[in-house]
Amino acid sequence: MEKHSEISEHFQPINRAFLLGDAVKVSFFVSNNQLIMAEECYFFLMASMRKMRMNIPLSYTLEFFQNLFEQKVIQQGITDGIIQVLVYRNTDDQMLEKSGVSFYFEVQEFEDILAVQGNNEMDLIKEVNVNTNFLNTIRTHSPENIYAEIYAKENDLDDVILLNPNKRIARSIYGNLLFLEGKIIKIPKTTEGAYISPLMENFVTFIHKNNLAEIQEAEMIAFESQKAEEILMISDERGIFAVTKIRNKTFETARFSELMNQWKLSFA
């Protein structure tokens, strides 16, 4: 996949994102040559910066990011892709909460960001867990993700299920998990360690408004993953994946794929 990048004009001699992980990351989405869900993604960026007590510039408006991505992404020929935006705190003479910020972004192209991709094989990981405080709902530096990604590769897995300290399902390395059983879709609560995800929230809102399934925010022990008929992983960074196998159990994909197709049509 071809990558394009844009970096802010301000050079920082000490990059707090690189040295300290003092940054937040949010994704924006381009589908069929247009920016979709821009407002939801923008407000998530603002909320993430506030949680990290970053000084939000007056220039960081929704219109600023819309115009930037129109010029630097869509007008450059990107028809479908995920724009990953990293906002980091500058090093200056101000107190940290008053320091300026800079940003960096890069784009990963897709054929269709709203399509269900590939076959994901997963398993549980018990060596590390996900905390449940409010900072874990946003995208910040996450060493447990790095450890889990290495664990997955060493065990020929595509992803793993991360638990919280109460041994309940939080999320995967890359995103949130949705469990379909009958006419119910269960989603781990953010208080369980799940991410806040504009991509998932838009999909879930579509399902709820159209009465396509009952949505339940749930507290789920690990064994409940084996009871699901289908499992979906939605990642703001990587896209949408069907989970086809956890340990010895395989899962179907047809119903979530159909729901995704209906959701996609709502953007046409």
Summary of the structure (lengths in Angstrom):
residues: 268
radius of gyration: 18.7
end to end distance: 24.7
largest distance: 57.5
contacts: 825
relative contact order: 0.15
helix: 32%
strand: 33%
